[in-house]
Amino acid sequence: WGHLVTSGEVGGRPARSSTTLGVSGDDYDRGVLLTRLPDDFPARKAGLMAGDIITKFDGVAVKEVTALAELVRKHRPGDEVSIDFLRDGKERQVTVKLVARE
């Protein structure tokens, strides 16, 4: 089941910051499998799509949604981070500018 990955919420619990990547995903053996990306959020704007698998966030390997949320939490709105991901078995990378969660 999916979890919205923001630093404002982890598994339904409030968190300290309000920075968001704007994805929902599931734990996957190779990373975080993206299941939903709302249109006006950073991940979608950077070109990520449902079915992509995030393997690294800002150079740090991730395999769980909660770990990804913890990494997002360490950033502020406006920060630019690199995201390594798999699409159709090929490794790719994008830069995402994080925004404030409203």
N, C-alpha and C positions, 0 to 999 in steps of 0.2 A: 504494500500500500504506500502511496506517495506521501511525502512530507514537503511542505513549502520551505525552501532553503533561504532563510533570511537570518539576520542576527537579531531580529526582533522576536523570533519565535523558533523554538526547537521542540518538535514533538508536541506542540500545543502549549508549551510553557513560555512565559515571557522571558526575555533576555535583556542584557544591559544596553545594547545599542540598537539603532534602527536602520542599519545598512542592509540592503538587499541585492541579491544576485537575480532573484525572480525566476526560480525554477522549482518544480516538484520532481522528486525522483525516488528511486528505490536502491537499496544496497544491491550490489552486483559483484560477482567474483573479480572483475577487472577494474572496478571503480563504482561511480554512481550513475545508474541508468536514468536518463532524463525522461520523464513521462508527460510533463506539461510545462509549457513556457508561455505565460501571458504575453500578449502582443507588445505592450508598451514598457517592458522591463528590459534591463541591461543584457541578459543572456540572449534573448531573442534578437535584440537590435544588433548584437555582435555576430549573429549568424548561427548560433546553436539551435538545434532542432530536437524534437522528441525522438528518442531512439539513440541519440548520441550518448557516449559513456565518458563522463569526466574522470580522468585518471590523475590529474595534478591541478592544484589550485595555487597559483603564485609559486610554483616550483616544489610544492609539497604534495607527495602522493596521498590520494584519498581513496578509500574503499567503502566508506559508510556515509550516509546522509548526515548523521550527527557530527562526524568529523569535518565534513564540508561546511556545515553551519558554524562550527567552532572557528574555522579559518576565516569565514566571512565576518564573524563577530569581531575579529581583531582589526578590521579596517573601518575606515570612515567613508561617508558619502563623498564621491569625487575621486577616490583612489582608483587607479588603473591597475588591474591585475592580469596576469597571463593565465590562461586555462588551456591545458593539454587535454585532448579528448580523442576518442575513437569514433569514426563514422565509416560504416561499411568495411571494417577491419583495417582502415588506414589511420595512422596517427596524424593529428592536425593540431594547430594551436591558434587561439584568438586572444586578443586583448579586450577586456571588458572594463567599462567604467561603471563602478558601483554607484547606486543612488540611495537616497533616503527612502525608507519605507513610510508610506503615508497611511 
